[in-house]
Amino acid sequence: MRRIHFFLFWVIAVSGVGSPAVAGSLYPFYDHLQTDDGSFFAVRPFYSHTVTGEGKLCDVLWPLYSRKEFKDEQSSRALMFYFTHRFATDEETPRTRRWLFPFYFQGRDACGENYLALFPLGGTICEFLGRDKISFALFPLLGKSQINEVKTTSVLWPIYSRTRGEGIRRDRVFPLIGKSTRKGQYEKRFVLWPFWTSADYFQAGHSGYSWILFPICGRANLEQEQTLWLLPPFFRFTKGEMQNRLFCPWPFIQKIESERHNKFYLWPLWGRDGYGGGAKKRTFLLWPFLWSERSEEAHRVKTRRMALPFFLMEREVLRKENVPPEEISRSWKIWPLMSWQREGEETCFRLLELWPVKNSAPVERNWSPLWTVYKRTNSDGLIQKDALWFVWHSERDPAADQSEWSLLKGLLAYKREAGSRSFRILYGLNFGK
């Protein structure tokens, strides 16, 4: 990374980009900002570096490589294959990770234990795939894993597996036969999976049995519900105290009725889904193209509408007792043409918008300025317009009765403030008062 820093700064130095006038004329390829809270530097799309009060961000041809320092943690990523993470850097032996997925794994877990693995040869990986520890040799020949005190041994995964823990016992020779028990809760079995599976449940209020003869039929008889399967998973009929469920046939007709979940699909034509007693709702039309989502929290309501991949709209409203609802943010995007967003009293409109989903911070830092041919912002009453990057720029502040514009960063410019007006041509010839 030091070599990359040196190379980029050397290019800037020898090209004369250091002067403000030249730097502005090279926007959006070159960008350098300094504020009271930090700084930002970019040579787009190759490199960007951000400094804030809480840390640093570095991107190299994002998403090729990125590096982050936040408070007492450090992490880096190269595409979806190489990861490093150093937790609590102020500790003497911090938790660390250095992974080149899926071949190399090295680090130190939360207990201070070092680990190393070379896939598929052998080794140990900690805190991976939901397991506290995974050990293997000549995968899939031999493997061991652990979650808390529950330990599993496998040979020729997934054929043979043996699991033991407090009240837990699982054994299988896949796909011939298998059995899983949890003391006081259930006992599950399969023979020639998936053709025969069965289970007995012992937990109070949920006791009963179930079985499926795939792909012919199945039956479940529990204290609080009964289920019948025909040609599983296509036809399912469940009726109970907690939930009613109908697949007829799945996935085309799906209906679920319960206190926490209500769902009805005529897939792929239309469907609706509700969770948390109506706190979250989702509706689609002509799946997967048209979507509508709504989520309600204690004092906020968020809505989203999508016509994939061309249209996206989001809105957030603040609700308080005895106070009219207040819209605190709204945004929409018509891909790949334009977008508009408002946060509080600040707004931004721009052309073009080549990123097909909601913009993220890395896209804003490294890519969006390159394809933005027109931008209009309103911040604290100051209205700014930019067209064709540096060709046209204007500013207007109605409250202060000030305005200005420039063509090609001063080839032709005009400014008005406090009752005076001035013109500038050829970057240096000034007229007026």
C-alpha positions as CSV (number, residue, x, y, z in Angstrom):
1,M,0.0,0.0,0.0
2,R,2.9,2.4,0.7
3,R,4.2,1.9,-2.9
4,I,0.7,2.7,-4.3
5,H,0.6,5.9,-2.2
6,F,4.0,6.9,-3.4
7,F,3.2,6.2,-7.1
8,L,-0.1,8.2,-7.1
9,F,1.4,11.2,-5.3
10,W,4.4,11.1,-7.8
11,V,2.0,11.2,-10.7
12,I,0.2,14.2,-9.2
13,A,3.4,16.0,-8.5
14,V,5.0,15.6,-12.0
15,S,1.7,16.5,-13.7
16,G,1.2,19.8,-11.8
17,V,-2.1,18.8,-10.3
18,G,-1.1,20.4,-7.0
19,S,-2.4,23.8,-7.9
20,P,-6.1,24.4,-7.0
21,A,-7.0,25.6,-10.5
22,V,-5.5,22.6,-12.2
23,A,-6.9,20.3,-9.5
24,G,-10.4,21.6,-10.1
25,S,-10.1,21.3,-13.9
26,L,-9.2,17.6,-13.5
27,Y,-12.4,16.8,-11.5
28,P,-13.9,14.2,-11.3
29,F,-10.7,12.2,-12.0
30,Y,-8.8,14.0,-9.3
31,D,-10.4,15.2,-6.1
32,H,-9.0,16.6,-2.9
33,L,-11.0,18.0,0.0
34,Q,-10.0,19.2,3.5
35,T,-12.5,19.8,6.3
36,D,-12.4,20.4,10.0
37,D,-13.4,16.7,10.5
38,G,-10.9,15.1,8.1
39,S,-9.9,14.9,4.5
40,F,-10.7,13.1,1.2
41,F,-8.3,12.4,-1.7
42,A,-9.1,10.5,-4.9
43,V,-7.6,9.6,-8.3
44,R,-10.8,8.0,-9.7
45,P,-11.4,5.2,-10.3
46,F,-8.0,3.9,-9.2
47,Y,-7.6,5.1,-5.7
48,S,-9.4,7.0,-2.9
49,H,-8.4,7.8,0.7
50,T,-10.8,9.1,3.4
51,V,-9.8,10.4,6.9
52,T,-12.4,11.0,9.6
53,G,-12.3,11.6,13.3
54,E,-12.9,7.8,14.0
55,G,-10.7,6.2,11.3
56,K,-9.5,5.9,7.7
57,L,-10.8,4.3,4.5
58,C,-8.7,3.3,1.5
59,D,-10.1,1.9,-1.8
60,V,-8.0,0.7,-4.8
61,L,-10.1,0.1,-7.9
62,W,-13.1,-0.7,-5.7
63,P,-14.4,-3.4,-5.3
64,L,-11.0,-4.9,-6.1
65,Y,-9.4,-3.9,-2.8
66,S,-10.5,-1.8,0.3
67,R,-9.0,-1.2,3.7
68,K,-10.6,0.2,6.8
69,E,-9.4,1.5,10.2
70,F,-12.3,2.2,12.6
71,K,-11.6,3.1,16.2
72,D,-9.6,0.1,17.5
73,E,-10.2,-2.3,14.6
74,Q,-8.5,-2.8,11.2
75,S,-9.9,-4.8,8.3
76,S,-9.2,-5.2,4.5
77,R,-10.8,-7.1,1.7
78,A,-9.9,-8.0,-1.9
79,L,-13.0,-8.9,-3.9
80,M,-14.8,-11.8,-2.2
81,F,-11.7,-13.9,-1.6
82,Y,-9.2,-12.2,0.6
83,F,-10.0,-10.9,4.1
84,T,-8.1,-9.6,7.1
85,H,-9.5,-8.3,10.4
86,R,-7.7,-7.2,13.5
87,F,-10.0,-6.7,16.5
88,A,-9.2,-4.5,19.5
89,T,-5.7,-3.5,18.2
90,D,-4.9,-2.0,21.6
91,E,-4.8,-5.4,23.2
92,E,-1.5,-7.4,23.5
93,T,-2.9,-10.5,21.7
94,P,-5.9,-9.2,19.7
95,R,-8.3,-11.4,17.8
96,T,-7.2,-11.6,14.1
97,R,-8.2,-13.1,10.8
98,R,-6.3,-13.5,7.5
99,W,-8.3,-15.6,5.1
100,L,-7.8,-16.3,1.3
101,F,-11.1,-18.1,0.7
102,P,-11.4,-21.0,0.3
103,F,-7.7,-22.1,0.5
104,Y,-5.9,-20.4,3.4
105,F,-7.2,-19.6,6.9
106,Q,-5.0,-18.1,9.7
107,G,-5.9,-16.1,12.8
108,R,-6.4,-15.9,16.5
109,D,-9.9,-16.5,18.0
110,A,-11.7,-14.7,20.8
111,C,-10.0,-17.0,23.4
112,G,-6.5,-16.1,22.2
113,E,-6.0,-19.5,20.5
114,N,-4.0,-19.4,17.2
115,Y,-5.2,-21.4,14.2
116,L,-4.1,-22.3,10.6
117,A,-5.7,-24.3,7.8
118,L,-4.8,-25.1,4.2
119,F,-7.9,-26.4,2.3
120,P,-8.3,-29.3,1.5
121,L,-5.1,-30.5,3.1
122,G,-5.9,-29.9,6.7
123,G,-5.8,-27.6,9.7
124,T,-8.2,-25.7,12.0
125,I,-10.5,-22.8,11.4
126,C,-12.2,-20.9,14.2
127,E,-15.4,-18.9,14.1
128,F,-16.5,-20.0,10.6
129,L,-19.8,-21.2,9.1
130,G,-21.5,-20.7,12.5
131,R,-19.1,-23.1,14.2
132,D,-16.7,-22.2,17.0
133,K,-14.1,-24.5,15.6
134,I,-13.6,-26.7,12.5
135,S,-10.7,-29.1,12.1
136,F,-10.2,-31.3,9.0
137,A,-7.6,-33.5,7.3
138,L,-7.7,-34.3,3.6
139,F,-11.3,-32.9,3.3
140,P,-13.8,-34.6,3.0
141,L,-11.9,-37.6,4.4
142,L,-12.0,-36.5,8.1
143,G,-13.5,-33.5,9.8
144,K,-14.5,-32.3,13.3
145,S,-16.5,-29.2,14.4
146,Q,-17.7,-27.7,17.6
147,I,-20.5,-25.3,18.7
148,N,-20.2,-24.5,22.4
149,E,-20.0,-28.0,23.9
150,V,-21.6,-29.9,21.0
151,K,-19.0,-31.8,19.0
152,T,-19.3,-33.4,15.6
153,T,-17.0,-35.9,13.8
154,S,-17.5,-36.7,10.1
155,V,-15.8,-39.2,7.8
156,L,-16.1,-38.9,4.1
157,W,-18.5,-35.9,4.6
158,P,-21.4,-35.9,4.3
159,I,-21.6,-39.8,4.4
160,Y,-20.8,-40.5,8.1
161,S,-21.4,-38.1,10.9
162,R,-21.5,-38.4,14.7
163,T,-22.6,-35.6,17.1
164,R,-22.5,-35.6,20.9
165,G,-23.4,-32.9,23.4
166,E,-25.4,-32.4,26.6
167,G,-28.8,-33.9,25.8
168,I,-27.9,-34.1,22.1
169,R,-27.1,-37.1,20.0
170,R,-27.0,-37.4,16.2
171,D,-25.7,-40.3,14.0
172,R,-26.0,-40.8,10.3
173,V,-24.7,-42.8,7.4
174,F,-26.0,-40.6,4.6
175,P,-28.3,-41.2,2.7
176,L,-29.0,-44.7,4.1
177,I,-30.0,-44.1,7.7
178,G,-29.8,-41.4,10.4
179,K,-31.1,-40.4,13.8
180,S,-31.1,-37.2,15.8
181,T,-32.3,-36.7,19.3
182,R,-32.5,-33.8,21.8
183,K,-33.5,-34.9,25.3
184,G,-37.0,-33.9,26.2
185,Q,-37.7,-32.3,22.8
186,Y,-37.6,-34.6,19.8
187,E,-36.3,-37.7,18.1
188,K,-35.9,-37.5,14.3
189,R,-35.0,-40.3,11.8
190,F,-34.5,-40.9,8.1
191,V,-34.1,-44.0,5.9
192,L,-33.0,-43.7,2.3
193,W,-33.2,-39.9,2.5
194,P,-35.3,-38.1,1.3
195,F,-37.7,-41.0,0.7
196,W,-38.6,-41.6,4.4
197,T,-38.3,-39.2,7.3
198,S,-40.1,-39.2,10.6
199,A,-40.1,-37.5,14.0
200,D,-41.5,-37.7,17.5
201,Y,-41.9,-34.5,19.6
202,F,-42.0,-34.5,23.4
203,Q,-42.0,-30.8,24.4
204,A,-45.1,-29.8,26.4
205,G,-47.6,-28.1,24.2
206,H,-45.9,-29.3,21.0
207,S,-45.8,-33.1,21.4
208,G,-46.8,-35.4,18.6
209,Y,-45.4,-37.1,15.6
210,S,-44.8,-36.6,11.8
211,W,-43.7,-38.6,8.8
212,I,-43.1,-38.0,5.1
213,L,-43.0,-40.7,2.4
214,F,-41.4,-38.7,-0.4
215,P,-42.7,-37.9,-3.0
216,I,-46.1,-39.5,-2.2
217,C,-47.6,-38.2,1.0
218,G,-46.9,-37.2,4.6
219,R,-48.6,-36.6,8.0
220,A,-48.0,-34.5,11.1
221,N,-50.2,-34.7,14.2
222,L,-49.1,-32.3,17.0
223,E,-51.0,-30.9,20.0
224,Q,-51.5,-27.6,18.4
225,E,-51.7,-28.4,14.7
226,Q,-52.2,-31.1,12.1
227,T,-50.7,-31.3,8.6
228,L,-51.3,-33.4,5.5
229,W,-48.8,-33.5,2.6
230,L,-49.7,-34.8,-0.9
231,L,-46.8,-35.0,-3.4
232,P,-44.6,-33.1,-1.0
233,P,-43.6,-30.2,-1.1
234,F,-46.3,-29.3,-3.7
235,F,-49.5,-29.8,-1.6
236,R,-49.6,-29.0,2.1
237,F,-52.6,-28.5,4.4
238,T,-51.9,-27.3,8.0
239,K,-54.5,-26.3,10.5
240,G,-53.8,-25.4,14.1
241,E,-54.1,-23.1,17.0
242,M,-51.0,-21.1,16.2
243,Q,-50.9,-21.3,12.4
244,N,-52.8,-22.3,9.3
245,R,-50.8,-23.1,6.1
246,L,-51.9,-24.0,2.6
247,F,-49.7,-24.9,-0.4
248,C,-51.9,-25.8,-3.4
249,P,-49.6,-26.3,-5.3
250,W,-46.3,-24.8,-4.0
251,P,-44.9,-22.3,-5.1
252,F,-47.8,-21.0,-7.1
253,I,-50.4,-20.8,-4.3
254,Q,-49.1,-20.2,-0.8
255,K,-51.2,-19.1,2.2
256,I,-50.1,-18.7,5.8
257,E,-52.2,-17.3,8.6
258,S,-50.8,-16.8,12.1
259,E,-50.4,-14.1,14.8
260,R,-46.9,-13.1,13.6
261,H,-47.0,-14.0,9.9
262,N,-49.6,-13.6,7.2
263,K,-48.8,-14.5,3.6
264,F,-50.8,-15.1,0.4
265,Y,-49.1,-15.7,-2.9
266,L,-50.5,-16.2,-6.4
267,W,-47.0,-16.6,-7.7
268,P,-45.6,-15.2,-9.9
269,L,-48.6,-12.8,-10.6
270,W,-49.2,-11.3,-7.1
271,G,-48.3,-11.8,-3.5
272,R,-48.3,-10.2,0.0
273,D,-46.3,-11.0,3.1
274,G,-46.8,-9.5,6.6
275,Y,-44.6,-10.0,9.7
276,G,-44.8,-8.9,13.3
277,G,-48.5,-8.4,13.4
278,G,-48.3,-6.0,10.4
279,A,-45.1,-4.2,11.4
280,K,-43.5,-5.3,8.2
281,K,-45.4,-5.7,4.9
282,R,-44.2,-6.7,1.5
283,T,-46.2,-7.0,-1.8
284,F,-45.1,-8.0,-5.2
285,L,-46.6,-7.9,-8.7
286,L,-45.3,-9.9,-11.6
287,W,-42.4,-11.4,-9.6
288,P,-39.6,-10.4,-9.4
289,F,-40.1,-7.0,-11.1
290,L,-42.6,-4.9,-9.0
291,W,-42.2,-4.7,-5.2
292,S,-43.6,-2.6,-2.4
293,E,-42.3,-2.7,1.2
294,R,-43.3,-1.0,4.4
295,S,-41.8,-1.3,7.9
296,E,-43.1,0.3,11.1
297,E,-40.9,0.9,14.2
298,A,-41.6,2.8,17.4
299,H,-41.4,6.2,15.8
300,R,-40.5,5.6,12.2
301,V,-42.2,4.4,9.1
302,K,-40.1,3.3,6.1
303,T,-41.5,2.6,2.7
304,R,-39.9,1.3,-0.5
305,R,-41.2,0.7,-4.0
306,M,-39.2,-1.0,-6.8
307,A,-39.7,-1.7,-10.5
308,L,-36.6,-3.8,-11.0
309,P,-34.1,-2.9,-12.3
310,F,-35.3,0.6,-13.5
311,F,-37.0,2.3,-10.6
312,L,-36.4,2.6,-6.9
313,M,-38.1,4.9,-4.4
314,E,-37.6,5.1,-0.6
315,R,-39.3,7.3,2.0
316,E,-38.9,7.6,5.8
317,V,-41.4,9.4,8.1
318,L,-41.0,10.3,11.7
319,R,-44.1,9.8,13.9
320,K,-44.6,11.2,17.4
321,E,-47.7,11.4,19.6
322,N,-49.7,14.6,19.2
323,V,-47.4,15.8,16.4
324,P,-48.2,15.5,12.6
325,P,-46.0,13.0,10.8
326,E,-42.7,14.5,9.5
327,E,-41.0,13.2,6.3
328,I,-37.3,13.2,7.1
329,S,-36.0,11.6,3.9
330,R,-37.1,10.6,0.4
331,S,-35.2,9.4,-2.6
332,W,-35.9,7.9,-6.0
333,K,-33.8,6.6,-8.9
334,I,-34.6,5.9,-12.5
335,W,-31.8,3.7,-13.7
336,P,-29.6,4.5,-15.6
337,L,-30.9,8.1,-16.2
338,M,-31.3,10.1,-13.0
339,S,-31.8,10.2,-9.2
340,W,-33.1,12.6,-6.5
341,Q,-32.8,12.5,-2.8
342,R,-33.6,14.6,0.2
343,E,-32.2,14.3,3.8
344,G,-33.7,16.8,6.1
345,E,-33.5,20.1,4.2
346,E,-30.8,19.1,1.8
347,T,-31.6,17.8,-1.7
348,C,-29.6,16.4,-4.6
349,F,-30.5,15.7,-8.2
350,R,-28.2,14.2,-10.8
351,L,-27.8,12.7,-14.3
352,L,-26.7,9.9,-15.0
353,E,-27.1,7.0,-12.6
354,L,-25.3,3.9,-13.8
355,W,-25.3,2.0,-10.4
356,P,-28.5,-0.1,-10.6
357,V,-29.2,-0.4,-6.9
358,K,-29.2,2.0,-4.0
359,N,-25.9,3.9,-3.9
360,S,-23.4,3.0,-1.2
361,A,-20.5,5.0,0.2
362,P,-17.8,3.2,-1.8
363,V,-19.7,3.9,-5.1
364,E,-20.1,7.6,-4.1
365,R,-16.4,7.8,-3.3
366,N,-15.0,6.1,-6.4
367,W,-17.4,5.9,-9.2
368,S,-20.5,8.1,-9.1
369,P,-18.7,11.4,-10.0
370,L,-17.3,9.8,-13.2
371,W,-20.8,9.3,-14.7
372,T,-22.5,12.4,-13.2
373,V,-22.9,14.7,-16.2
374,Y,-25.3,17.1,-14.3
375,K,-25.8,17.7,-10.6
376,R,-28.0,20.1,-8.6
377,T,-27.7,20.4,-4.8
378,N,-29.5,22.5,-2.2
379,S,-27.7,22.7,1.1
380,D,-28.6,25.3,3.8
381,G,-30.3,27.4,1.1
382,L,-27.2,27.4,-1.2
383,I,-28.1,26.1,-4.7
384,Q,-25.3,24.7,-6.7
385,K,-25.4,23.3,-10.3
386,D,-22.7,21.5,-12.2
387,A,-22.9,20.3,-15.8
388,L,-20.4,18.2,-17.8
389,W,-18.2,17.9,-14.7
390,F,-16.1,21.2,-14.8
391,V,-17.6,22.8,-18.0
392,W,-20.4,24.7,-16.2
393,H,-20.8,25.7,-12.5
394,S,-23.2,28.0,-10.8
395,E,-24.1,29.0,-7.2
396,R,-27.0,30.9,-5.8
397,D,-27.8,31.9,-2.3
398,P,-31.2,33.7,-2.2
399,A,-31.0,34.5,1.5
400,A,-27.7,36.4,1.0
401,D,-28.7,37.8,-2.4
402,Q,-25.5,36.2,-4.0
403,S,-25.0,34.3,-7.2
404,E,-22.2,33.4,-9.5
405,W,-21.5,31.1,-12.5
406,S,-18.4,30.1,-14.5
407,L,-17.7,28.4,-17.8
408,L,-14.6,26.1,-18.0
409,K,-13.5,27.1,-14.5
410,G,-13.1,30.8,-15.4
411,L,-12.8,31.0,-19.1
412,L,-16.0,33.1,-18.7
413,A,-17.4,33.9,-15.2
414,Y,-19.9,36.2,-13.5
415,K,-20.4,37.1,-9.8
416,R,-22.9,39.2,-8.0
417,E,-22.9,40.0,-4.2
418,A,-23.9,42.8,-1.9
419,G,-25.1,45.0,-4.8
420,S,-21.9,44.6,-6.9
421,R,-21.3,42.7,-10.1
422,S,-18.1,41.5,-11.8
423,F,-17.1,39.6,-14.9
424,R,-14.0,37.5,-15.7
425,I,-12.8,36.3,-19.0
426,L,-9.7,34.2,-20.0
427,Y,-9.2,33.2,-16.3
428,G,-7.6,36.5,-15.4
429,L,-9.2,39.6,-17.0
430,N,-11.7,41.1,-14.5
431,F,-14.4,43.8,-15.2
432,G,-16.9,45.6,-13.0
433,K,-17.1,46.1,-9.3
